[in-house]
């Protein structure tokens, strides 16, 4: 399981990066990306994915 960021919707605000418990969110070419190999959708850390809670843009972060 993993999430991905829709590049066309990402505003590069950076709100999601610091609170990712697996450090799976990094900037790349002006937007943020989620490493699918390390993203756990916060399972075991939070009830819901933290990035979804923090992202100010609806539908910017979706299932991969």
C-alpha positions in Angstrom: 0.0 0.0 0.0 1.2 3.5 -0.8 0.0 6.9 -1.7 1.1 9.2 -4.5 1.0 13.0 -5.0 -0.7 14.3 -8.2 2.0 16.6 -9.6 -0.5 18.8 -11.4 -2.2 19.6 -8.1 0.8 19.9 -5.8 1.4 23.5 -4.8 4.8 22.6 -3.2 3.7 24.0 0.1 5.8 21.4 2.0 3.2 20.8 4.7 3.3 17.0 4.2 7.0 16.4 4.3 8.0 17.1 8.0 5.3 14.9 9.5 5.8 11.8 7.4 6.8 9.1 9.9 8.6 7.1 7.2 10.3 10.1 5.6 8.8 9.0 2.3 7.9 12.4 1.0 10.6 14.4 -0.7 10.8 17.4 -3.1 11.5 16.6 -6.8 11.5 19.0 -9.7 9.5 21.6 -7.9 6.8 19.4 -6.5 6.7 16.7 -3.8 6.7 12.9 -4.5 6.0 9.9 -2.2 8.4 6.9 -2.3 6.0 4.0 -2.8 8.7 1.6 -1.5 8.7 3.1 2.0 5.2 4.6 2.3 3.0 2.7 4.7 0.0 5.0 4.6 1.0 5.7 8.3 -0.2 2.2 9.3 1.0 1.7 12.9 1.8 5.4 13.4 -1.6 7.2 12.8 -5.2 6.2 12.3 -5.2 7.9 8.9 -2.4 8.9 6.6 -0.9 12.1 8.0 -0.2 13.7 4.6 -3.9 13.5 3.7 -4.7 15.4 6.9 -2.1 18.1 6.3 -2.5 18.7 2.5 -4.5 21.8 1.8 -5.4 20.6 -1.7 -8.3 18.2 -2.2 -7.5 15.0 -4.1 -3.8 15.9 -4.4 -2.7 12.8 -2.5 -4.3 9.6 -3.8 -3.8 5.8 -3.7 -0.9 4.7 -5.9 
